[in-house]
Amino acid sequence: MTFTEGSSFILSSIFSVLTLSGMQLYRNLLASSQLLTIAGGFIGSILYVFLLTALGNLEKSVLGGSYQTGVSEVIFCIFMAVSAAGSVHRVSGSTCFLFSLAMTWSIYKISQERYSNVSVVHTSKHQHGKKRR
């Protein structure tokens, strides 16, 4: 199911607010053990994906269909997500940064596979000029 930029912006904004609210609501639980602290960082990276999706769709609907999300938007959304995860626990902020970098790489690879128009040229490995025995 595909959404327009406007409806995707609204949905990802709602998911961002819900994720941030959940992180703050369960702050004490997420900071109670090492494993849950790392899980708090992972939840923060999910918040990062929602924020980046919301911001990218807002800019695309306002500035036009040919607009692409750049590095400044990625840095801004990582900063916001790390700040939210850091309010739960400092280690959550650190792991959120690492998980967000991994999510950024994954999003980049998916977009390259989906939207890249590069044609692959196959070359043969047959060597010219040498006799085959």
Buried (B, 14 or more C-beta within 10 A) or exposed (E): EEEEBEEBBBBBBEBBEEBBEEBEEBBEEBBEEEEBBBBBBBBBBBBBBBBBBBBBBBBBBEEEEEEEBEEEBBEEBBBBBBEBBBBBBEBBBBBBBBBBBEBBEEBEEEEEEEEEEEEEEEEEEEEEEEEEE
